[in-house]
């Protein structure tokens, strides 16, 4: 039997975003960073923790909400990897009912997409706090300032406040600057 957690030490976090934005890949990175897995799986290879059914592997996408967890400072953080395709939007409502907060994943290359907007509105209806994780910021032709302006314009409720900003664009991407801690993190 695994470790037993008190209810006040358990957090549920929904990972939201448009299909292909990198939600499952982010989930893998969190599991790897927390040392829950020895190697990050890949969606394209069908080796991720959360997309493991034959259909998910065949289509390279999440079809149902999956649950994994990490431990942090004596807390259990349940990660709910939610499908990004509108075909599986029925998965969002139940996940947001149990989630206490959300990570909204945005693909820097494609920006805010339709399912991202829908997920944001659903998180609003449940009054869930959220952070935005901008994925693939090292791709060519990414204008970070323009993307941030679009995010701030589209997501006014609740207002968006950047806490990290990228250093460099495309091939010149060097890392991030954490605004809160006034510290740069280089690749």
C-alpha positions in Angstrom: 0.0 0.0 0.0 1.3 3.5 -0.9 1.7 6.5 1.3 -1.5 7.8 2.9 -2.2 11.5 2.6 -4.5 13.7 4.7 -7.2 15.4 2.6 -5.7 18.8 3.3 -2.4 17.5 1.7 -4.0 16.5 -1.7 -4.3 18.9 -4.6 -6.1 18.3 -7.9 -4.8 20.2 -11.0 -6.4 20.0 -14.4 -4.1 20.4 -17.4 -6.2 22.1 -20.2 -5.6 23.3 -23.7 -6.2 22.7 -27.4 -5.4 19.3 -28.9 -1.6 19.2 -29.7 -0.6 22.0 -27.4 1.6 19.7 -25.3 -0.6 18.9 -22.3 0.5 15.2 -22.2 4.2 16.2 -22.8 4.0 18.7 -19.9 2.5 15.9 -17.7 5.4 13.7 -18.7 7.9 16.4 -17.9 6.3 17.0 -14.5 6.4 13.3 -13.7 10.1 13.1 -14.8 11.1 16.2 -12.9 9.4 14.8 -9.7 11.3 11.6 -10.3 8.1 9.6 -10.6 9.4 8.1 -13.9 12.9 7.4 -15.1 12.4 8.5 -18.7 10.0 11.0 -20.4 7.7 9.2 -22.7 6.7 10.6 -26.1 3.2 11.0 -27.5 4.4 10.1 -31.1 5.9 6.8 -29.8 3.0 5.9 -27.6 5.2 5.8 -24.5 3.5 8.3 -22.2 2.1 7.6 -18.8 -1.3 9.2 -19.5 -2.0 8.2 -23.1 -1.7 4.5 -23.0 -4.8 2.9 -24.6 -4.5 1.5 -28.1 -6.8 4.2 -29.5 -4.8 7.0 -27.8 -1.5 5.6 -29.1 -3.0 5.1 -32.6 -4.3 8.7 -32.8 -1.4 10.3 -30.9 -3.8 12.2 -28.6 -5.7 12.0 -25.3 -9.2 10.5 -25.6 -10.1 10.5 -22.0 -9.0 12.2 -18.8 -6.1 10.4 -17.2 -4.8 10.7 -13.7 -1.2 10.7 -12.5 0.4 12.3 -9.5 3.6 13.8 -8.1 4.7 14.5 -4.6 5.9 17.9 -3.5 6.6 19.0 0.1 4.5 16.3 1.7 1.6 17.0 -0.7 0.1 14.7 -3.3 -0.6 16.6 -6.5 -3.0 14.8 -8.8 -2.5 15.8 -12.4 -5.6 15.4 -14.6 -4.5 15.3 -18.3 -7.7 16.4 -20.1 -8.3 15.7 -23.9 -7.9 18.9 -26.0 -10.1 17.8 -28.9 -13.6 19.2 -28.9 -14.8 15.6 -29.7 -14.1 14.7 -26.1 -15.3 17.9 -24.4 -17.5 15.8 -22.1 -14.3 15.0 -20.2 -13.7 18.6 -19.1 -16.7 19.2 -16.9 -16.2 16.3 -14.4 -12.4 17.1 -14.3 -13.0 20.7 -13.5 -15.5 19.8 -10.7 -12.7 18.0 -8.8 -9.8 20.2 -9.8 -8.8 23.0 -7.5 -6.7 24.8 -10.1 -5.7 24.5 -13.8 -2.7 24.7 -16.0 -3.7 26.1 -19.4 -1.2 25.0 -22.0 -0.8 27.2 -25.1 1.3 26.3 -28.1 3.4 29.3 -28.9 3.5 28.5 -32.6 -0.4 28.5 -33.0 -1.3 30.8 -30.1 -4.8 30.8 -28.6 -6.9 28.2 -30.3 -10.7 27.5 -30.1 -10.5 24.7 -27.5 -8.2 26.9 -25.4 -10.8 29.6 -25.3 -13.6 27.1 -24.4 -11.5 25.6 -21.6 -10.7 29.0 -20.3 -14.4 29.9 -20.2 -15.3 26.6 -18.5 -12.6 27.2 -15.9 -14.2 30.6 -15.4 -17.6 29.0 -14.8 -16.1 26.8 -12.1 -14.1 29.8 -10.7 -10.8 27.9 -10.9 -7.5 29.7 -10.5 -5.1 28.9 -13.3 -1.7 29.5 -14.7 -0.8 29.6 -18.4 2.1 27.5 -19.6 3.3 28.6 -23.0 4.8 25.6 -24.7 7.2 25.4 -27.7 8.6 28.9 -27.1 11.9 27.9 -28.7 10.3 27.5 -32.2 11.3 29.8 -35.0 9.1 32.8 -35.8 7.7 33.1 -32.3 7.0 36.7 -31.2 6.6 36.4 -27.5 5.5 40.0 -27.0 2.7 39.7 -29.5 1.6 36.3 -28.1 1.4 37.8 -24.6 -0.6 40.8 -25.8 -3.1 38.4 -27.5 -3.3 36.3 -24.3 -3.9 39.5 -22.2 -6.5 40.7 -24.7 -8.4 37.4 -25.0 -8.3 36.4 -21.3 -9.4 39.4 -19.4 -11.3 37.5 -16.7 -9.4 36.8 -14.6 -6.6 39.1 -15.7 -3.4 37.6 -16.9 -0.2 38.7 -15.1 3.2 37.4 -16.5 5.5 35.9 -13.9 8.2 34.7 -16.3 9.3 36.1 -19.6 11.5 34.4 -22.3 15.0 35.6 -23.2 15.5 35.5 -27.0 13.3 34.3 -29.8 13.5 31.1 -31.9 17.1 29.8 -32.3 18.2 32.7 -30.0 16.1 31.5 -27.1 18.3 31.3 -24.1 16.0 30.7 -21.1 13.5 32.7 -19.0 13.6 35.5 -16.5 11.5 35.0 -13.4 9.9 38.4 -12.6 9.0 37.4 -9.0 12.5 36.3 -8.0 14.4 38.6 -10.3 16.4 35.7 -11.6 17.4 34.4 -15.0 17.3 30.7 -15.8 19.4 29.7 -18.8 19.0 26.5 -20.8 
